[in-house]
């Protein structure tokens, strides 16, 4: 049985969540925008998509809660609605 500190493939989910939170804040603040100029032409692009960063952040936060022994909050994908007659 290996100790978690000895395993090179072990992931510290809480540290990863903290780093992803910083990346999310940088994207939202506009700090992760790269500009390239070729003469009069200019191109701007971000290094990462916000949706990808947010989904990775949510997964890391959930794994961090599990590693701490907490029960993560369930994500609800569908909301029940009431069927009403259109007339």
C-alpha positions in Angstrom: 0.0 0.0 0.0 1.5 3.3 -1.0 1.4 6.6 0.9 -0.3 9.4 -1.0 2.9 11.6 -0.9 4.9 8.8 -2.5 2.6 8.4 -5.5 3.8 10.5 -8.5 0.4 10.3 -10.1 -1.5 11.5 -7.0 -3.3 14.8 -7.6 -3.8 17.5 -4.9 -7.3 18.5 -6.0 -7.6 21.4 -3.6 -4.4 23.0 -5.0 -5.6 22.4 -8.5 -8.9 24.1 -7.7 -7.0 27.1 -6.3 -4.9 27.4 -9.4 -8.0 27.0 -11.7 -9.8 29.7 -9.7 -6.8 32.1 -10.4 -7.0 31.2 -14.1 -10.7 31.9 -14.2 -10.3 35.3 -12.5 -7.5 36.1 -15.0 -9.7 35.2 -18.0 -12.7 37.2 -16.6 -10.4 40.2 -15.9 -9.0 40.1 -19.5 -5.5 39.3 -18.4 -5.1 36.1 -20.4 -5.5 37.7 -23.7 -2.7 37.5 -26.2 -2.2 40.0 -29.0 -0.3 39.4 -32.2 0.5 42.2 -34.7 1.6 41.8 -38.3 2.0 45.3 -39.7 -1.4 47.0 -39.5 -3.3 43.7 -38.7 -3.9 42.7 -35.1 -5.3 39.5 -33.7 -6.4 38.9 -30.2 -7.1 35.5 -28.6 -7.4 33.9 -25.2 -5.2 31.0 -24.2 -8.1 29.0 -22.7 -11.9 28.9 -23.0 -13.8 30.1 -20.0 -16.3 27.2 -20.2 -13.4 24.6 -20.2 -11.8 26.3 -17.2 -15.1 26.5 -15.3 -15.9 22.8 -15.9 -12.4 21.8 -14.8 -12.8 24.0 -11.7 -16.1 22.5 -10.8 -14.7 19.0 -11.1 -11.6 19.9 -9.0 -13.7 21.4 -6.3 -15.9 18.3 -6.2 -12.8 16.0 -5.9 -11.4 18.3 -3.2 -14.5 18.0 -1.2 -14.4 14.2 -1.6 -10.7 14.1 -0.5 -11.6 16.1 2.6 -14.3 13.6 3.5 -17.1 16.0 2.8 -20.2 15.2 0.7 -20.3 17.3 -2.5 -23.4 19.2 -3.4 -25.4 17.4 -6.1 -25.7 19.2 -9.5 -29.3 19.4 -10.8 -29.5 19.2 -14.5 -33.3 19.3 -15.0 -36.0 21.1 -13.2 -39.5 19.6 -13.0 -42.2 21.7 -14.5 -45.9 21.5 -14.3 -47.9 20.6 -17.3 -50.7 23.1 -17.9 -53.3 23.2 -20.5 -52.6 25.8 -23.2 -56.3 26.7 -23.4 
